[in-house]
Structures are given as C-alpha cells and as structure tokens.
C-alpha cells in the first residue's frame, strides 16, 4: 500500500486521468450549450417560405393561371401567412385569401393539412411545389404554387 502511494508512475497516471475526466466534462458541457432548442431547421418539404401561385382551379367558379410573383403567399415560422398581389392584377374573387394585397392570416399545418383562418384544406408540399385543395373532386378548389 505504501509502495502504491509513493510510486511516481501511479501518481502521474492519476493526475492524467483526473485531467482527462475534467476535460471530458468540459467537452460535454460545451456540446450541450451549443444546442439551441428554439432553432427552426426547415426541411425541404416545409411550407415555410414564399410561394408563387401558378394556377387556381375553382370548380364551378372557373380556372385561372398566373405568372411567377403575381400572387405570392409567404408562410413564416410564427404561423402567419402574408399575401402579396401584383398591382392591377385581375383576380377571380373565388380564390381564397387573394383579394386583399398585403393581408395577413393565421395558419397551422401538418404534413397533409392546413388551416388558414380556421378553414381547413388538404396540403401537399415538396421542395418545389405546394398544392392546397378543398376537395377538387367535389368541385372544391385546388391552388398550385411554386417555391420562390
């Protein structure tokens, strides 16, 4: 026992292990403080971003196509959707949420549906296209967008 306490190799090894232990605790602490729980990482299938409406199939109310940036819906991380319209654009009044320029609407969504101002729609989104529909098979609407 006395030999173990006075052996310089064992004393150096204990000091090294103690430093290694504290260094590992420090590294773990830094790793966890680098994580930001509020960070919103958007996947390519996220609705968040700006979308240009390219066509509106409105059942009995008609059909209308648009060029990029004529009607833009922008969805943000705070569950707000903003609509921007090109000046003097003639729009079918049956296109929902697209008759007032710079209007803001509340929304919630999941992978297959979206509620905009408490009105529910089906949702399909990928990296380049967004489709919002209200049962077009039964003469509901279908709005198609491309990502800006």
C-alpha atoms as a printed R data frame, in Angstrom:
    type eleno elety resid chain resno       x      y       z
1   ATOM     1    CA   UNK     A     1   0.000  0.000   0.000
2   ATOM     2    CA   UNK     A     2   2.803  2.395   0.850
3   ATOM     3    CA   UNK     A     3   4.531  1.444  -2.392
4   ATOM     4    CA   UNK     A     4   1.424  2.473  -4.440
5   ATOM     5    CA   UNK     A     5   1.209  5.927  -2.863
6   ATOM     6    CA   UNK     A     6   4.864  6.751  -3.481
7   ATOM     7    CA   UNK     A     7   5.180  5.271  -6.957
8   ATOM     8    CA   UNK     A     8   5.627  8.274  -9.359
9   ATOM     9    CA   UNK     A     9   4.105  6.374 -12.283
10  ATOM    10    CA   UNK     A    10   0.821  5.809 -10.425
11  ATOM    11    CA   UNK     A    11   0.745  9.407  -9.188
12  ATOM    12    CA   UNK     A    12   1.262 10.741 -12.740
13  ATOM    13    CA   UNK     A    13  -1.373  8.339 -14.091
14  ATOM    14    CA   UNK     A    14  -3.924  9.558 -11.503
15  ATOM    15    CA   UNK     A    15  -3.180 13.172 -12.404
16  ATOM    16    CA   UNK     A    16  -3.559 12.376 -16.104
17  ATOM    17    CA   UNK     A    17  -6.861 10.545 -15.530
18  ATOM    18    CA   UNK     A    18  -8.172 13.427 -13.421
19  ATOM    19    CA   UNK     A    19  -7.312 15.926 -16.198
20  ATOM    20    CA   UNK     A    20  -8.902 13.651 -18.795
21  ATOM    21    CA   UNK     A    21 -12.057 13.381 -16.676
22  ATOM    22    CA   UNK     A    22 -12.374 17.181 -16.313
23  ATOM    23    CA   UNK     A    23 -11.658 17.689 -19.997
24  ATOM    24    CA   UNK     A    24 -14.461 15.233 -20.918
25  ATOM    25    CA   UNK     A    25 -16.906 17.036 -18.600
26  ATOM    26    CA   UNK     A    26 -15.941 20.340 -20.216
27  ATOM    27    CA   UNK     A    27 -16.444 18.953 -23.735
28  ATOM    28    CA   UNK     A    28 -19.846 17.513 -22.853
29  ATOM    29    CA   UNK     A    29 -20.883 20.827 -21.307
30  ATOM    30    CA   UNK     A    30 -19.850 22.752 -24.421
31  ATOM    31    CA   UNK     A    31 -21.696 20.304 -26.672
32  ATOM    32    CA   UNK     A    32 -24.953 20.748 -24.767
33  ATOM    33    CA   UNK     A    33 -24.726 24.532 -24.532
34  ATOM    34    CA   UNK     A    34 -24.194 24.726 -28.288
35  ATOM    35    CA   UNK     A    35 -27.644 23.226 -28.891
36  ATOM    36    CA   UNK     A    36 -30.419 25.756 -29.471
37  ATOM    37    CA   UNK     A    37 -33.815 24.237 -28.818
38  ATOM    38    CA   UNK     A    38 -35.609 27.175 -30.454
39  ATOM    39    CA   UNK     A    39 -33.701 26.817 -33.702
40  ATOM    40    CA   UNK     A    40 -36.142 26.177 -36.530
41  ATOM    41    CA   UNK     A    41 -34.500 23.975 -39.096
42  ATOM    42    CA   UNK     A    42 -36.655 23.840 -42.186
43  ATOM    43    CA   UNK     A    43 -36.783 20.746 -44.244
44  ATOM    44    CA   UNK     A    44 -37.180 20.999 -47.972
45  ATOM    45    CA   UNK     A    45 -40.760 19.788 -47.543
46  ATOM    46    CA   UNK     A    46 -41.605 22.655 -45.204
47  ATOM    47    CA   UNK     A    47 -44.360 25.091 -46.078
48  ATOM    48    CA   UNK     A    48 -42.345 27.966 -44.569
49  ATOM    49    CA   UNK     A    49 -41.147 30.369 -47.257
50  ATOM    50    CA   UNK     A    50 -42.547 32.283 -50.224
51  ATOM    51    CA   UNK     A    51 -44.696 30.615 -52.867
52  ATOM    52    CA   UNK     A    52 -45.995 31.972 -56.192
53  ATOM    53    CA   UNK     A    53 -49.448 30.817 -57.205
54  ATOM    54    CA   UNK     A    54 -49.347 29.352 -60.717
55  ATOM    55    CA   UNK     A    55 -52.911 28.122 -61.107
56  ATOM    56    CA   UNK     A    56 -56.246 28.166 -59.359
57  ATOM    57    CA   UNK     A    57 -58.826 25.517 -60.193
58  ATOM    58    CA   UNK     A    58 -62.029 26.817 -58.663
59  ATOM    59    CA   UNK     A    59 -64.634 24.225 -59.609
60  ATOM    60    CA   UNK     A    60 -67.737 25.947 -60.979
61  ATOM    61    CA   UNK     A    61 -66.115 29.351 -60.325
62  ATOM    62    CA   UNK     A    62 -63.537 28.817 -63.073
63  ATOM    63    CA   UNK     A    63 -59.835 28.392 -63.693
64  ATOM    64    CA   UNK     A    64 -57.050 30.954 -63.707
65  ATOM    65    CA   UNK     A    65 -53.292 30.781 -64.277
66  ATOM    66    CA   UNK     A    66 -50.628 33.192 -63.074
67  ATOM    67    CA   UNK     A    67 -47.026 34.012 -63.787
68  ATOM    68    CA   UNK     A    68 -44.406 33.839 -61.072
69  ATOM    69    CA   UNK     A    69 -44.718 36.560 -58.388
70  ATOM    70    CA   UNK     A    70 -48.161 37.779 -59.471
71  ATOM    71    CA   UNK     A    71 -49.690 36.258 -56.331
72  ATOM    72    CA   UNK     A    72 -47.265 35.357 -53.540
73  ATOM    73    CA   UNK     A    73 -48.170 33.628 -50.310
74  ATOM    74    CA   UNK     A    74 -45.449 33.771 -47.660
75  ATOM    75    CA   UNK     A    75 -45.623 31.439 -44.663
76  ATOM    76    CA   UNK     A    76 -43.413 32.237 -41.674
77  ATOM    77    CA   UNK     A    77 -42.354 30.303 -38.569
78  ATOM    78    CA   UNK     A    78 -44.818 32.256 -36.399
79  ATOM    79    CA   UNK     A    79 -47.842 30.669 -38.116
80  ATOM    80    CA   UNK     A    80 -48.635 33.778 -40.119
81  ATOM    81    CA   UNK     A    81 -49.300 33.827 -43.842
82  ATOM    82    CA   UNK     A    82 -48.919 37.027 -45.857
83  ATOM    83    CA   UNK     A    83 -50.409 37.553 -49.306
84  ATOM    84    CA   UNK     A    84 -48.842 39.910 -51.855
85  ATOM    85    CA   UNK     A    85 -50.562 40.770 -55.137
86  ATOM    86    CA   UNK     A    86 -49.132 42.352 -58.266
87  ATOM    87    CA   UNK     A    87 -50.654 45.789 -58.936
88  ATOM    88    CA   UNK     A    88 -53.661 45.886 -61.266
89  ATOM    89    CA   UNK     A    89 -53.886 42.097 -61.427
90  ATOM    90    CA   UNK     A    90 -57.376 40.835 -62.300
91  ATOM    91    CA   UNK     A    91 -58.159 38.023 -59.862
92  ATOM    92    CA   UNK     A    92 -61.177 35.750 -59.672
93  ATOM    93    CA   UNK     A    93 -62.824 36.693 -56.354
94  ATOM    94    CA   UNK     A    94 -63.377 32.989 -55.610
95  ATOM    95    CA   UNK     A    95 -59.642 32.480 -54.970
96  ATOM    96    CA   UNK     A    96 -59.432 32.361 -51.196
97  ATOM    97    CA   UNK     A    97 -57.173 34.778 -49.305
98  ATOM    98    CA   UNK     A    98 -56.048 36.503 -52.513
99  ATOM    99    CA   UNK     A    99 -58.283 39.523 -52.913
100 ATOM   100    CA   UNK     A   100 -56.561 41.916 -50.465
101 ATOM   101    CA   UNK     A   101 -52.925 42.912 -51.006
102 ATOM   102    CA   UNK     A   102 -50.549 42.606 -48.042
103 ATOM   103    CA   UNK     A   103 -53.121 40.779 -45.956
104 ATOM   104    CA   UNK     A   104 -52.044 38.586 -43.038
105 ATOM   105    CA   UNK     A   105 -53.735 35.362 -41.963
106 ATOM   106    CA   UNK     A   106 -53.134 32.861 -39.185
107 ATOM   107    CA   UNK     A   107 -52.383 29.295 -40.178
108 ATOM   108    CA   UNK     A   108 -51.482 25.916 -38.710
109 ATOM   109    CA   UNK     A   109 -50.322 22.939 -40.725
110 ATOM   110    CA   UNK     A   110 -49.065 19.400 -40.523
111 ATOM   111    CA   UNK     A   111 -47.799 17.097 -43.248
112 ATOM   112    CA   UNK     A   112 -51.163 16.686 -45.013
113 ATOM   113    CA   UNK     A   113 -53.463 19.543 -43.982
114 ATOM   114    CA   UNK     A   114 -53.511 23.262 -43.352
115 ATOM   115    CA   UNK     A   115 -55.935 25.537 -41.509
116 ATOM   116    CA   UNK     A   116 -55.951 29.140 -42.723
117 ATOM   117    CA   UNK     A   117 -58.134 31.427 -40.605
118 ATOM   118    CA   UNK     A   118 -59.954 28.324 -39.301
119 ATOM   119    CA   UNK     A   119 -60.750 26.984 -42.782
120 ATOM   120    CA   UNK     A   120 -59.325 23.523 -43.440
121 ATOM   121    CA   UNK     A   121 -57.632 22.361 -46.644
122 ATOM   122    CA   UNK     A   122 -55.628 19.375 -47.831
123 ATOM   123    CA   UNK     A   123 -51.923 20.047 -48.239
124 ATOM   124    CA   UNK     A   124 -49.209 18.535 -50.414
125 ATOM   125    CA   UNK     A   125 -45.745 20.089 -50.332
126 ATOM   126    CA   UNK     A   126 -42.308 19.167 -51.612
127 ATOM   127    CA   UNK     A   127 -39.142 21.143 -52.282
128 ATOM   128    CA   UNK     A   128 -40.548 22.944 -55.350
129 ATOM   129    CA   UNK     A   129 -44.354 22.688 -55.330
130 ATOM   130    CA   UNK     A   130 -47.194 23.386 -52.912
131 ATOM   131    CA   UNK     A   131 -50.776 22.280 -53.534
132 ATOM   132    CA   UNK     A   132 -53.621 23.406 -51.304
133 ATOM   133    CA   UNK     A   133 -57.011 21.951 -52.077
134 ATOM   134    CA   UNK     A   134 -60.523 21.799 -50.749
135 ATOM   135    CA   UNK     A   135 -61.651 18.535 -52.326
136 ATOM   136    CA   UNK     A   136 -61.477 19.361 -56.051
137 ATOM   137    CA   UNK     A   137 -63.201 16.059 -56.911
138 ATOM   138    CA   UNK     A   138 -66.379 17.530 -55.403
139 ATOM   139    CA   UNK     A   139 -65.949 20.912 -57.161
140 ATOM   140    CA   UNK     A   140 -63.735 22.335 -54.438
141 ATOM   141    CA   UNK     A   141 -60.700 24.466 -55.115
142 ATOM   142    CA   UNK     A   142 -57.121 23.486 -55.891
143 ATOM   143    CA   UNK     A   143 -54.360 26.087 -55.685
144 ATOM   144    CA   UNK     A   144 -50.925 25.245 -57.081
145 ATOM   145    CA   UNK     A   145 -47.777 27.180 -56.129
146 ATOM   146    CA   UNK     A   146 -44.062 27.051 -56.909
147 ATOM   147    CA   UNK     A   147 -41.372 27.954 -54.392
148 ATOM   148    CA   UNK     A   148 -39.789 31.366 -54.904
